[in-house]
Amino acid sequence: MSKRSHAEFASKEEASVLKILDHATDLLKAAEAMKKDAEAVKKELDNFRQAPDIISVLQRHNKNILHSAQLLSQDETNVVGQLESEPRKIQKLDEDDKTKSGNTSTAFSIPSLISLSRWTPDDIPTSGLPPLPPILDPALEQAALTHSGMVTKPADMSYERLEWIGDAYLYLMSTSFIYQTFSDLGPGRCTQLRERLVKNECLSDFTVQYGINKRTNFPAEFDLNGRVGGSTTSRNTKQKVLGDVFEAYVAAAILGDPDGLSRVVPWIKSLWSTKLAKEIRAESDLQNYLAAHHTNDSSKTEEDDDDEDAPKQELHPKVLLSQAIGAVGIKISYNDVGKPRLDKVTGKLPLYTVGVFLDGYGERNLQLGIGSALSKKEAGANAALAALQNKKLIKRLQAKREAFLEFAKQAQVTEATEATEATEDAEDAEDAEAVGSTESKQKEYDNWS
């Protein structure tokens, strides 16, 4: 390794210090600007005047503050790397080769932050798959499309390190999308959905559908007919490798340019929506229905109507169904329909089917709706939602409910009237008895006299 002069080290160190000072100055300016605006908000509030929302103030300044903080964090990483590498007199051969070949795989820049929002039906492609984002860095593209068995030099990269990074990105993105979209699902059910997105079967299918496998440099045993006169890779191994290649491609596309994450997130969001299209549409229908029936109308007050910013309470479909057609003495039950069968998508997990039934209003064991899901709780909710969406049936049952309640009201009135009349009769009888007793005593007194 060639020696460097003291002047070269001093010049490099001075440049690093100047850069750190610039980034620190930017951070202080951003923080001072936020402090100034926050003080202005406080002053407005102290004078009982309308003030800007403090949340909007934070959102406006946090972007600059986070950006400056990230730059300082990157400065720290660079300085630590220099201090750790410069004192070494002996370096590994592959590190020296990487420096000579210009390979910068160990110094990936951290992509900027990006918001991961919930799925909506608009994210689902109307036809085909969303366009594949290109990898803008040629070195990363070559690495992502090279199997480790085809690497001949220590300086050459394969997809293995990129696959490790891509796996983490996909895990985080899938978790965030599911968490944001399916707010009522438990952790177990969320894990099942995530498994459908990140498993090798799913990712390997994407690799083949986009033709990435045809661009990848594989050993001969990965060919359709295997190595001539040699071994053939098993189907499971090929599927695993193709899934790894997709993960490496995602990482290379993200790390290949500063805006890589902002390009990849919308693409992977749309791509994954094709795998959960049924669940996304069902959740959207549920949220739309809950938004239209977010609270019981009878519980509203004039103050609630005036407060448009008040948080809306979202009710469960079972609660909404009970409010729509339920009454005292009316039974709404949820029962299994048939035996659990295997889910067609996973091929492993049991799929439960639950029906919702009504006893009352002259009906006996009337099926209102039916729903299926990977848990009985979710299947019951889907059955209630299906019943609520059958507006013709709900309208008919609500008419019966009104008649039932009116009859019950009249019965209560009749019962109360009869009770009143019985009380009055009893009182009259007591009065007559009291009068008779008085007359009898008066007669006895007269006879005695």
C-alpha positions as CSV (number, residue, x, y, z in Angstrom):
1,M,0.0,0.0,0.0
2,S,1.5,3.4,-1.0
3,K,2.3,5.9,1.8
4,R,0.7,9.2,2.1
5,S,2.2,12.5,3.3
6,H,1.2,14.3,6.4
7,A,-0.1,17.2,4.3
8,E,-2.5,14.9,2.5
9,F,-3.9,13.7,5.8
10,A,-4.1,17.2,7.2
11,S,-5.9,18.5,4.1
12,K,-8.4,15.7,4.2
13,E,-9.0,16.2,8.0
14,E,-9.5,19.9,7.5
15,A,-12.1,19.3,4.7
16,S,-14.0,17.0,7.0
17,V,-14.0,19.5,9.9
18,L,-15.3,22.3,7.5
19,K,-18.1,20.0,6.3
20,I,-19.1,19.2,9.9
21,L,-19.1,22.9,10.8
22,D,-21.4,23.6,7.8
23,H,-23.8,20.9,8.7
24,A,-23.8,21.9,12.4
25,T,-24.6,25.5,11.3
26,D,-27.5,24.3,9.2
27,L,-28.9,22.3,12.1
28,L,-28.6,25.3,14.5
29,K,-30.3,27.6,12.0
30,A,-33.2,25.1,11.4
31,A,-33.7,24.7,15.2
32,E,-33.6,28.4,15.8
33,A,-36.2,29.0,13.1
34,M,-38.5,26.4,14.7
35,K,-37.9,28.0,18.1
36,K,-38.8,31.4,16.7
37,D,-42.1,30.2,15.2
38,A,-43.0,28.2,18.3
39,E,-42.5,31.3,20.4
40,A,-44.7,33.2,18.0
41,V,-47.5,30.6,18.5
42,K,-47.1,30.9,22.3
43,K,-47.4,34.7,22.1
44,E,-50.6,34.4,20.1
45,L,-52.1,32.0,22.6
46,D,-51.1,34.2,25.5
47,N,-53.0,37.1,23.9
48,F,-56.0,34.8,23.4
49,R,-55.8,35.2,19.6
50,Q,-56.1,32.5,16.9
51,A,-52.7,30.9,16.5
52,P,-51.3,28.5,13.9
53,D,-51.4,24.8,14.7
54,I,-48.2,23.8,16.5
55,I,-48.3,20.5,14.6
56,S,-48.0,22.4,11.3
57,V,-45.1,24.4,12.7
58,L,-43.2,21.1,13.6
59,Q,-43.9,19.5,10.3
60,R,-42.6,22.6,8.4
61,H,-39.3,22.6,10.3
62,N,-38.7,18.9,11.1
63,K,-37.7,18.2,7.5
64,N,-34.8,20.6,7.6
65,I,-33.8,19.5,11.1
66,L,-33.8,15.8,10.2
67,H,-31.9,16.4,7.0
68,S,-29.1,18.3,8.9
69,A,-29.0,15.6,11.6
70,Q,-28.7,12.9,9.1
71,L,-25.8,14.7,7.4
72,L,-24.0,15.0,10.8
73,S,-24.6,11.3,11.4
74,Q,-23.1,10.5,8.1
75,D,-20.1,12.8,8.9
76,E,-19.6,10.8,12.1
77,T,-19.7,7.5,10.2
78,N,-17.1,8.8,7.7
79,V,-14.7,10.1,10.3
80,V,-14.9,6.9,12.4
81,G,-14.2,4.9,9.2
82,Q,-11.2,7.1,8.4
83,L,-9.8,6.7,11.9
84,E,-10.2,3.0,11.9
85,S,-8.7,2.5,8.4
86,E,-5.7,4.9,8.4
87,P,-3.6,3.4,11.2
88,R,-3.6,0.0,9.6
89,K,-0.4,-0.9,7.9
90,I,-1.7,-4.2,6.6
91,Q,-5.0,-4.5,4.8
92,K,-6.8,-7.4,3.4
93,L,-6.2,-8.1,-0.3
94,D,-9.8,-7.8,-1.2
95,E,-10.1,-4.4,0.5
96,D,-7.1,-3.1,-1.5
97,D,-8.6,-4.5,-4.7
98,K,-11.9,-2.8,-4.0
99,T,-10.2,0.5,-3.6
100,K,-8.3,0.1,-6.8
101,S,-11.4,-1.0,-8.7
102,G,-13.4,1.9,-7.4
103,N,-15.9,-0.4,-5.6
104,T,-17.8,1.6,-3.0
105,S,-20.2,-1.2,-1.8
106,T,-19.1,-0.6,1.8
107,A,-20.0,3.1,1.8
108,F,-23.7,3.1,0.8
109,S,-25.4,6.4,1.4
110,I,-28.5,6.3,3.7
111,P,-31.6,7.0,1.6
112,S,-33.8,9.9,2.8
113,L,-36.9,9.2,4.9
114,I,-40.2,8.6,3.1
115,S,-43.7,8.1,4.4
116,L,-45.3,4.7,4.1
117,S,-49.0,5.2,3.9
118,R,-51.9,2.7,3.8
119,W,-53.1,0.7,0.8
120,T,-56.2,1.8,-1.0
121,P,-58.0,0.2,-4.0
122,D,-56.4,2.9,-6.2
123,D,-53.0,1.3,-5.5
124,I,-54.1,-2.0,-7.2
125,P,-53.1,-2.0,-10.9
126,T,-55.9,-2.4,-13.4
127,S,-53.9,-4.7,-15.6
128,G,-50.5,-6.3,-15.4
129,L,-47.7,-5.4,-13.0
130,P,-46.4,-1.9,-12.3
131,P,-43.2,-0.9,-14.3
132,L,-39.9,-2.2,-12.8
133,P,-37.7,0.7,-11.5
134,P,-34.2,0.6,-13.0
135,I,-31.0,0.4,-11.0
136,L,-29.1,3.6,-11.7
137,D,-25.8,2.5,-10.4
138,P,-24.1,0.1,-12.9
139,A,-21.9,-1.5,-10.2
140,L,-24.8,-2.3,-8.0
141,E,-26.8,-3.6,-10.9
142,Q,-24.0,-6.0,-11.9
143,A,-23.7,-7.2,-8.2
144,A,-27.5,-7.7,-7.9
145,L,-27.6,-9.8,-11.0
146,T,-24.5,-12.0,-10.2
147,H,-24.7,-15.3,-8.3
148,S,-21.9,-15.9,-5.8
149,G,-20.9,-19.0,-7.7
150,M,-20.0,-16.8,-10.7
151,V,-17.6,-14.5,-8.7
152,T,-14.0,-15.2,-9.8
153,K,-12.2,-12.3,-8.2
154,P,-12.2,-11.2,-4.5
155,A,-13.0,-7.6,-5.6
156,D,-16.2,-8.7,-7.5
157,M,-19.5,-8.5,-5.7
158,S,-22.5,-10.9,-5.8
159,Y,-26.1,-10.4,-4.8
160,E,-25.6,-11.8,-1.3
161,R,-24.8,-8.6,0.6
162,L,-27.5,-6.7,-1.3
163,E,-30.0,-9.5,-0.6
164,W,-29.4,-9.0,3.1
165,I,-30.2,-5.3,2.8
166,G,-33.2,-5.8,0.5
167,D,-34.7,-8.4,2.9
168,A,-34.7,-5.7,5.7
169,Y,-36.3,-3.1,3.5
170,L,-39.0,-5.4,2.3
171,Y,-39.7,-6.6,5.9
172,L,-40.0,-3.0,7.1
173,M,-42.2,-1.9,4.2
174,S,-44.6,-4.8,4.3
175,T,-45.0,-4.4,8.1
176,S,-45.7,-0.7,7.7
177,F,-48.2,-1.1,4.9
178,I,-50.1,-3.8,6.7
179,Y,-50.1,-1.9,10.0
180,Q,-51.4,1.3,8.3
181,T,-54.1,-0.5,6.3
182,F,-55.6,-3.2,8.6
183,S,-56.0,-1.3,11.8
184,D,-58.3,-3.9,13.5
185,L,-56.2,-7.0,12.8
186,G,-54.2,-8.7,15.6
187,P,-50.5,-9.3,15.4
188,G,-50.9,-12.9,14.5
189,R,-53.1,-12.1,11.5
190,C,-50.8,-9.3,10.4
191,T,-47.9,-11.7,10.5
192,Q,-49.8,-14.1,8.2
193,L,-50.4,-11.3,5.7
194,R,-46.7,-10.3,5.8
195,E,-45.6,-13.9,5.3
196,R,-47.6,-14.0,2.0
197,L,-45.7,-10.9,0.8
198,V,-42.1,-11.7,1.7
199,K,-42.0,-15.5,1.3
200,N,-39.7,-17.0,-1.4
201,E,-42.7,-18.2,-3.4
202,C,-44.0,-14.7,-3.9
203,L,-40.7,-13.0,-4.5
204,S,-39.4,-15.6,-6.9
205,D,-42.6,-15.2,-8.9
206,F,-41.9,-11.5,-9.2
207,T,-38.4,-12.3,-10.4
208,V,-39.7,-14.5,-13.2
209,Q,-42.6,-12.2,-14.2
210,Y,-40.2,-9.3,-14.6
211,G,-37.6,-11.4,-16.4
212,I,-34.9,-10.5,-13.9
213,N,-33.9,-14.2,-13.8
214,K,-33.0,-14.0,-17.5
215,R,-30.6,-11.1,-16.8
216,T,-29.0,-12.8,-13.8
217,N,-25.6,-14.6,-14.2
218,F,-26.2,-18.1,-12.7
219,P,-24.1,-21.2,-12.5
220,A,-25.0,-23.9,-15.1
221,E,-26.8,-26.1,-12.5
222,F,-29.5,-23.4,-12.2
223,D,-30.4,-23.9,-15.9
224,L,-33.7,-25.6,-16.8
225,N,-31.9,-28.9,-17.6
226,G,-29.1,-28.5,-15.1
227,R,-25.4,-28.7,-15.7
228,V,-24.5,-30.9,-18.7
229,G,-23.1,-34.1,-17.3
230,G,-23.4,-32.7,-13.7
231,S,-25.8,-31.9,-11.0
232,T,-29.2,-30.1,-11.1
233,T,-30.4,-27.7,-8.4
234,S,-33.6,-28.6,-6.7
235,R,-36.8,-26.6,-7.2
236,N,-36.8,-25.3,-3.6
237,T,-33.2,-24.1,-4.0
238,K,-34.0,-22.3,-7.2
239,Q,-37.0,-20.7,-5.7
240,K,-34.9,-19.5,-2.7
241,V,-32.2,-18.1,-5.0
242,L,-34.8,-16.3,-7.2
243,G,-36.3,-14.8,-4.1
244,D,-32.9,-13.6,-3.0
245,V,-32.2,-12.0,-6.4
246,F,-35.4,-10.0,-6.1
247,E,-34.4,-8.8,-2.6
248,A,-31.0,-7.8,-4.0
249,Y,-32.6,-6.0,-6.9
250,V,-34.8,-3.9,-4.5
251,A,-31.7,-3.0,-2.4
252,A,-29.7,-2.0,-5.5
253,A,-32.6,0.1,-6.8
254,I,-32.9,1.9,-3.4
255,L,-29.1,2.4,-2.9
256,G,-28.3,3.3,-6.5
257,D,-29.3,7.0,-6.2
258,P,-30.4,9.4,-3.4
259,D,-34.1,9.2,-4.5
260,G,-34.1,5.5,-4.8
261,L,-36.4,4.9,-1.8
262,S,-39.0,7.4,-3.2
263,R,-39.0,5.5,-6.5
264,V,-39.1,2.0,-5.0
265,V,-41.8,2.5,-2.3
266,P,-44.7,3.3,-4.7
267,W,-43.6,0.5,-7.0
268,I,-43.4,-2.2,-4.3
269,K,-46.7,-0.9,-2.7
270,S,-48.5,-1.3,-6.0
271,L,-46.8,-4.6,-6.7
272,W,-47.8,-6.1,-3.3
273,S,-51.3,-4.9,-3.7
274,T,-51.9,-7.5,-6.4
275,K,-51.3,-10.2,-3.7
276,L,-53.7,-8.7,-1.2
277,A,-56.2,-7.1,-3.5
278,K,-59.2,-8.9,-2.0
279,E,-58.2,-7.9,1.6
280,I,-57.5,-4.3,0.6
281,R,-60.9,-3.9,-1.1
282,A,-62.7,-5.5,1.8
283,E,-61.0,-3.3,4.3
284,S,-61.8,-0.2,2.2
285,D,-65.5,-1.2,2.0
286,L,-65.5,-1.7,5.8
287,Q,-63.8,1.7,6.5
288,N,-66.2,3.5,4.1
289,Y,-69.2,1.9,5.9
290,L,-67.8,2.7,9.3
291,A,-67.2,6.3,8.2
292,A,-70.8,6.6,7.2
293,H,-72.1,5.0,10.5
294,H,-69.3,6.0,12.9
295,T,-71.6,6.6,15.8
296,N,-75.2,5.9,17.0
297,D,-77.5,8.7,15.8
298,S,-79.5,8.6,19.1
299,S,-76.4,9.4,21.1
300,K,-75.6,12.7,19.3
301,T,-76.1,16.0,20.9
302,E,-76.2,19.6,19.6
303,E,-72.7,20.1,20.9
304,D,-71.5,17.1,18.9
305,D,-73.0,18.5,15.7
306,D,-71.3,21.8,16.2
307,D,-67.9,20.2,16.8
308,E,-66.8,19.1,13.3
309,D,-63.3,18.4,14.5
310,A,-64.4,15.9,17.2
311,P,-62.9,12.4,16.8
312,K,-65.3,10.0,15.2
313,Q,-65.8,6.6,17.0
314,E,-65.6,3.7,14.6
315,L,-67.9,0.8,15.6
316,H,-67.4,-2.8,14.8
317,P,-69.7,-4.4,12.2
318,K,-71.3,-6.7,14.8
319,V,-72.2,-3.6,16.9
320,L,-73.6,-1.8,13.9
321,L,-75.7,-4.8,13.0
322,S,-77.1,-5.1,16.5
323,Q,-77.9,-1.4,16.5
324,A,-79.6,-1.7,13.2
325,I,-82.0,-4.7,13.8
326,G,-81.5,-5.7,17.5
327,A,-84.0,-5.4,20.3
328,V,-84.7,-7.0,23.7
329,G,-85.7,-10.6,23.2
330,I,-84.2,-10.8,19.7
331,K,-81.3,-13.2,19.3
332,I,-78.4,-12.5,16.8
333,S,-75.9,-15.4,16.8
334,Y,-72.7,-16.2,14.9
335,N,-72.1,-19.9,14.0
336,D,-69.7,-21.9,12.0
337,V,-70.8,-22.8,8.5
338,G,-69.2,-26.1,7.4
339,K,-65.8,-27.3,8.3
340,P,-62.6,-25.2,8.0
341,R,-60.8,-25.7,4.7
342,L,-57.3,-24.7,3.6
343,D,-56.8,-21.2,2.4
344,K,-56.2,-21.2,-1.4
345,V,-53.6,-18.4,-1.2
346,T,-51.4,-19.9,1.5
347,G,-52.2,-23.5,1.0
348,K,-51.5,-24.2,4.7
349,L,-53.6,-22.1,7.0
350,P,-57.2,-23.0,7.8
351,L,-60.0,-20.8,6.3
352,Y,-63.0,-20.4,8.6
353,T,-66.5,-19.6,7.4
354,V,-69.0,-18.0,9.8
355,G,-72.7,-17.1,9.3
356,V,-74.8,-14.6,11.2
357,F,-78.4,-15.8,12.1
358,L,-81.5,-14.1,13.5
359,D,-84.2,-15.5,15.8
360,G,-87.1,-13.1,16.2
361,Y,-89.7,-10.9,14.4
362,G,-91.4,-14.1,13.3
363,E,-88.2,-15.5,11.8
364,R,-86.3,-18.5,13.0
365,N,-82.6,-19.2,12.3
366,L,-82.7,-16.7,9.4
367,Q,-79.2,-16.4,7.8
368,L,-78.4,-12.7,7.4
369,G,-74.9,-13.0,6.0
370,I,-71.8,-15.1,5.6
371,G,-68.1,-14.4,5.8
372,S,-64.7,-16.2,5.5
373,A,-61.3,-15.4,7.0
374,L,-58.2,-17.0,8.5
375,S,-59.7,-16.4,12.0
376,K,-63.2,-16.9,13.4
377,K,-63.3,-13.3,14.8
378,E,-62.6,-11.8,11.4
379,A,-64.9,-14.2,9.6
380,G,-67.7,-13.1,12.0
381,A,-67.0,-9.4,11.3
382,N,-67.1,-10.1,7.6
383,A,-70.5,-11.9,8.0
384,A,-71.9,-8.9,9.9
385,L,-70.6,-6.6,7.2
386,A,-72.2,-8.7,4.5
387,A,-75.5,-8.6,6.3
388,L,-75.3,-4.8,6.6
389,Q,-74.6,-4.4,2.9
390,N,-77.8,-6.4,2.1
391,K,-79.8,-3.2,2.4
392,K,-83.1,-4.8,1.2
393,L,-83.0,-7.4,4.0
394,I,-81.9,-4.8,6.6
395,K,-84.8,-2.5,5.6
396,R,-87.3,-5.3,5.9
397,L,-86.0,-6.3,9.3
398,Q,-86.0,-2.7,10.5
399,A,-89.7,-2.4,9.5
400,K,-90.4,-5.5,11.6
401,R,-88.3,-4.1,14.4
402,E,-90.4,-0.9,14.4
403,A,-93.6,-2.9,14.5
404,F,-92.2,-5.1,17.2
405,L,-91.2,-2.1,19.3
406,E,-94.6,-0.4,18.8
407,F,-96.4,-3.6,19.8
408,A,-94.2,-3.9,22.9
409,K,-94.8,-0.3,23.7
410,Q,-98.6,-0.7,23.4
411,A,-98.4,-3.9,25.5
412,Q,-96.5,-1.9,28.2
413,V,-99.2,0.8,28.1
414,T,-102.0,-1.7,28.3
415,E,-100.3,-3.5,31.2
416,A,-99.8,-0.2,33.0
417,T,-103.4,0.8,32.5
418,E,-104.7,-2.5,33.8
419,A,-102.4,-2.2,36.8
420,T,-103.7,1.3,37.5
421,E,-107.3,0.1,37.2
422,A,-106.6,-2.8,39.5
423,T,-105.1,-0.4,42.0
424,E,-108.1,1.9,41.9
425,D,-110.5,-1.0,42.3
426,A,-108.6,-2.2,45.3
427,E,-108.6,1.3,46.8
428,D,-112.4,1.5,46.2
429,A,-112.9,-1.8,47.9
430,E,-110.8,-0.7,50.9
431,D,-112.8,2.5,51.2
432,A,-116.2,0.6,51.0
433,E,-114.9,-1.8,53.7
434,A,-113.9,1.1,55.9
435,V,-117.3,2.8,55.5
436,G,-119.1,-0.4,56.3
437,S,-117.0,-1.0,59.4
438,T,-117.7,2.6,60.6
439,E,-121.5,2.1,60.1
440,S,-121.4,-1.2,61.9
441,K,-119.6,0.3,64.9
442,Q,-122.1,3.2,65.0
443,K,-125.0,0.8,65.1
444,E,-123.5,-1.2,67.9
445,Y,-123.0,2.0,69.9
446,D,-126.6,3.1,69.3
447,N,-127.9,-0.3,70.5
448,W,-125.7,-0.1,73.7
449,S,-127.0,3.4,74.4
